[in-house]
Amino acid sequence: MSLFTAIALLAAAPIAGDDPDSIIVTGTPLTREEAKKRAAEYVRRSGVVQLKPLARWVDPVCPHTIGVDDHVAAIVNARVRAVAAAAGADVAPAECRPNIVVAFSADGRALARAARRKAPQQFAELGPVARDRVLDGTGAIRWWYTTRDESRDGMPINDYYIKLYNSSIVSTQVVRALQTATVVIDVHQADGTPLDSVASYAAMVALAEFRSNPPPPKESILSLFDGETERRELSRHDAALLRGIYTVPPDREAFQQRRQLISTVRKESE
């Protein structure tokens, strides 16, 4: 059968509405309450904004990739920069001092342990569970951060500065800022995964303080290594969450920020 014959037959075939025996599949849109519930679960599982207010980049983002050749490193750096720009984060010029390190390693666990021996202060903010996952876990990707507290005007917080955390909508007077982010990718565990997918995952966790506990949300690149094989890029939820992180007022209580992030993600579901 020629291509033209096939097209002609398709054109002559009855459409579903003309066939009394045809099956029409219809979907039921999410209600506002269902969308809100799903968004809340997504934000909870992502691990962003838990007990403390969120930490995001105040300084311009400057990624640096190591452990691979220059060509691959350039692809990863470009992806991190693109995701950061789309989220609304400031991005540094090409010649900059790195504050995000993406490291590819044949043994991610050994690299993390070596980093801890060399610079233990980098791991001081990890809780026990997160520390075990970073230092002893067998996952394809692990990450950690260092943060700082500063005033709304960008001034360092010292011992004489009172942190005004309260339950009102008034400013807390304190902003939590990322200082460094380190993302380690175990090349053996990640074998067979597209580079752009790995770079997208690294970009997401490098742009804000994610403290996720397994299992990650299915509607997220964070599920890339958790059986969600169709998840190869940032989802709409991921993009909305990152935009929300860089839109929400940073000097607010965690529950206020979380509520706004849920609202931002919910709008993507409606």
C-alpha positions as CSV (number, residue, x, y, z in Angstrom):
1,M,0.0,0.0,0.0
2,S,1.4,3.4,-1.0
3,L,1.6,6.3,1.4
4,F,-1.1,8.2,-0.7
5,T,-3.4,5.2,-0.6
6,A,-3.0,4.9,3.2
7,I,-3.8,8.6,3.7
8,A,-6.9,8.3,1.4
9,L,-8.2,5.3,3.4
10,L,-7.7,7.2,6.7
11,A,-9.5,10.2,5.3
12,A,-12.4,8.1,4.3
13,A,-12.7,6.3,7.6
14,P,-15.6,7.4,9.8
15,I,-14.7,9.6,12.7
16,A,-15.5,8.3,16.3
17,G,-18.6,10.5,16.5
18,D,-20.1,8.9,13.4
19,D,-19.6,5.3,14.5
20,P,-22.3,4.1,17.0
21,D,-20.0,1.3,18.2
22,S,-17.0,3.6,18.8
23,I,-15.6,4.0,22.4
24,I,-15.2,7.6,23.5
25,V,-12.9,8.1,26.5
26,T,-13.6,11.2,28.6
27,G,-11.6,12.5,31.5
28,T,-12.9,14.2,34.7
29,P,-11.0,17.3,35.5
30,L,-9.5,17.7,39.0
31,T,-11.6,19.6,41.5
32,R,-9.9,22.6,43.1
33,E,-9.7,20.6,46.4
34,E,-8.1,17.6,44.7
35,A,-5.6,19.7,42.9
36,K,-4.7,21.4,46.2
37,K,-4.3,18.0,47.9
38,R,-2.0,16.7,45.2
39,A,0.1,19.9,45.2
40,A,0.5,19.7,48.9
41,E,1.7,16.1,48.7
42,Y,4.1,17.0,45.9
43,V,5.6,19.9,47.9
44,R,5.8,17.7,51.1
45,R,7.6,14.9,49.3
46,S,10.0,17.3,47.5
47,G,11.3,18.2,51.0
48,V,11.6,21.9,50.3
49,V,10.5,24.3,53.1
50,Q,10.2,21.9,56.1
51,L,10.7,23.3,59.6
52,K,12.8,26.2,58.5
53,P,12.1,28.8,55.9
54,L,13.4,28.0,52.5
55,A,17.0,28.6,51.5
56,R,17.7,29.8,47.9
57,W,20.4,31.6,46.0
58,V,20.8,35.3,46.7
59,D,24.2,35.4,45.0
60,P,24.3,34.8,41.3
61,V,24.4,31.1,40.4
62,C,27.8,29.8,39.1
63,P,28.0,26.1,38.4
64,H,31.1,24.1,37.9
65,T,31.2,20.5,36.7
66,I,34.1,18.1,37.5
67,G,34.9,14.5,36.8
68,V,34.0,14.5,33.1
69,D,35.5,16.0,29.9
70,D,35.1,19.6,29.0
71,H,32.4,18.9,26.5
72,V,30.1,17.1,29.0
73,A,30.9,19.6,31.7
74,A,29.8,22.4,29.4
75,I,26.5,20.7,28.7
76,V,25.8,20.2,32.4
77,N,26.8,23.8,33.3
78,A,24.6,25.1,30.5
79,R,21.6,23.1,31.8
80,V,22.0,24.3,35.3
81,R,22.2,27.9,34.1
82,A,19.1,27.5,31.9
83,V,17.1,26.0,34.7
84,A,18.2,28.7,37.1
85,A,17.3,31.5,34.6
86,A,13.9,30.0,34.0
87,A,13.3,29.8,37.8
88,G,14.1,33.5,38.2
89,A,17.5,33.1,39.9
90,D,20.4,35.4,39.1
91,V,23.0,33.8,36.9
92,A,26.7,34.8,37.0
93,P,28.8,35.5,33.9
94,A,30.8,32.7,32.4
95,E,33.9,33.7,34.3
96,C,32.9,33.4,38.0
97,R,33.7,31.8,41.3
98,P,31.8,28.5,41.5
99,N,29.2,28.1,44.2
100,I,27.6,25.0,42.7
101,V,29.7,21.9,42.1
102,V,28.4,19.0,40.1
103,A,30.8,16.1,40.5
104,F,30.7,12.9,38.5
105,S,32.4,10.0,40.3
106,A,32.9,6.2,39.9
107,D,32.1,5.9,43.6
108,G,29.7,8.6,44.9
109,R,29.8,7.4,48.4
110,A,33.6,7.4,48.6
111,L,33.7,10.9,47.2
112,A,31.2,12.2,49.7
113,R,33.2,10.6,52.6
114,A,36.4,12.1,51.2
115,A,34.7,15.5,51.0
116,R,33.6,15.2,54.6
117,R,37.1,14.3,55.8
118,K,38.5,17.3,54.0
119,A,35.8,19.9,54.9
120,P,33.5,18.5,57.7
121,Q,31.9,22.0,58.1
122,Q,30.1,21.4,54.7
123,F,28.1,18.6,56.4
124,A,27.2,20.4,59.6
125,E,23.7,21.3,58.5
126,L,22.7,17.7,57.6
127,G,20.4,15.9,60.0
128,P,21.2,12.3,60.9
129,V,19.0,10.7,58.3
130,A,20.2,13.0,55.5
131,R,23.8,12.5,56.6
132,D,23.4,8.8,56.4
133,R,21.9,9.0,53.0
134,V,24.7,11.2,51.7
135,L,27.6,9.2,53.3
136,D,26.3,5.7,53.3
137,G,23.5,5.6,50.7
138,T,23.8,3.7,47.4
139,G,21.7,6.1,45.3
140,A,22.8,7.5,42.0
141,I,22.8,11.1,43.2
142,R,23.4,12.8,46.5
143,W,23.7,16.4,47.6
144,W,24.4,18.8,50.4
145,Y,24.5,22.5,51.1
146,T,25.9,25.2,53.3
147,T,23.7,28.2,54.1
148,R,23.9,31.6,55.8
149,D,21.4,33.8,57.5
150,E,21.2,37.5,56.5
151,S,18.9,40.4,57.0
152,R,16.4,41.5,54.4
153,D,18.9,44.1,53.3
154,G,21.6,41.5,52.8
155,M,23.6,42.2,56.0
156,P,25.2,39.3,57.8
157,I,23.4,38.1,60.9
158,N,25.6,38.3,64.1
159,D,25.2,37.3,67.7
160,Y,23.5,40.6,68.5
161,Y,20.8,40.3,65.8
162,I,17.6,38.8,67.1
163,K,15.9,36.4,64.7
164,L,12.2,37.4,64.7
165,Y,10.6,34.2,63.7
166,N,6.9,34.4,64.6
167,S,3.5,33.3,63.4
168,S,2.3,36.5,61.8
169,I,2.5,37.6,58.1
170,V,5.0,40.2,59.1
171,S,8.6,39.8,57.9
172,T,10.8,37.5,60.0
173,Q,13.6,40.0,59.3
174,V,15.8,37.0,58.3
175,V,16.6,35.5,54.9
176,R,18.2,32.1,54.5
177,A,20.6,32.0,51.6
178,L,22.5,29.2,50.0
179,Q,26.3,29.6,50.1
180,T,27.3,26.4,48.4
181,A,25.6,23.4,46.8
182,T,27.4,20.1,46.0
183,V,25.8,17.5,43.9
184,V,27.5,14.1,43.4
185,I,26.5,11.7,40.6
186,D,27.6,8.1,40.7
187,V,28.3,7.2,37.1
188,H,27.8,3.5,37.6
189,Q,24.4,3.9,39.4
190,A,23.3,6.5,36.7
191,D,24.6,4.4,33.8
192,G,22.1,4.4,30.9
193,T,20.3,7.6,32.0
194,P,20.4,10.5,29.5
195,L,22.9,13.2,30.4
196,D,20.3,15.9,30.0
197,S,18.0,14.2,32.5
198,V,20.9,13.8,35.1
199,A,21.8,17.5,34.5
200,S,18.2,18.5,35.0
201,Y,18.0,16.6,38.3
202,A,21.3,18.2,39.4
203,A,20.0,21.6,38.5
204,M,16.8,21.3,40.5
205,V,18.4,20.2,43.7
206,A,21.2,22.7,43.3
207,L,18.8,25.7,43.1
208,A,17.1,25.4,46.5
209,E,17.4,23.4,49.8
210,F,15.7,20.1,49.1
211,R,15.6,17.7,52.0
212,S,13.5,15.0,50.4
213,N,12.8,11.7,52.0
214,P,12.0,8.7,49.8
215,P,9.9,8.1,48.0
216,P,10.1,11.4,45.9
217,P,7.0,12.7,44.2
218,K,6.1,10.9,41.0
219,E,5.4,14.1,39.2
220,S,9.0,15.2,39.5
221,I,12.5,14.7,38.0
222,L,13.4,13.7,41.6
223,S,11.8,10.3,40.8
224,L,14.3,9.7,37.9
225,F,16.1,7.0,39.8
226,D,13.1,5.6,41.7
227,G,11.4,3.6,39.0
228,E,9.7,6.4,37.2
229,T,11.4,5.6,33.9
230,E,9.2,8.0,31.9
231,R,10.4,10.9,33.9
232,R,13.2,12.3,31.8
233,E,12.9,16.1,32.3
234,L,11.6,18.7,34.7
235,S,7.9,18.3,35.1
236,R,5.4,21.2,35.1
237,H,5.2,20.8,38.8
238,D,9.0,21.1,39.1
239,A,9.1,24.2,36.9
240,A,6.3,25.8,38.9
241,L,7.9,24.9,42.2
242,L,11.3,26.4,41.2
243,R,9.5,29.6,40.0
244,G,7.6,29.7,43.2
245,I,10.8,29.4,45.3
246,Y,12.2,32.4,43.6
247,T,9.0,34.4,43.8
248,V,7.9,33.7,47.4
249,P,9.1,36.4,49.9
250,P,12.2,34.9,51.5
251,D,11.6,36.6,54.9
252,R,8.5,34.6,55.9
253,E,7.8,31.7,58.1
254,A,8.1,28.3,56.6
255,F,4.4,27.5,56.8
256,Q,3.6,30.7,54.9
257,Q,6.1,30.0,52.2
258,R,4.9,26.4,51.9
259,R,1.3,27.6,51.5
260,Q,2.3,29.9,48.7
261,L,4.3,27.2,47.0
262,I,1.4,24.8,47.2
263,S,-0.8,27.4,45.6
264,T,1.7,27.9,42.8
265,V,2.0,24.2,42.0
266,R,-1.8,23.8,42.3
267,K,-2.4,26.3,39.5
268,E,-0.3,24.0,37.2
269,S,-2.7,21.1,37.9
270,E,-5.9,22.9,37.0
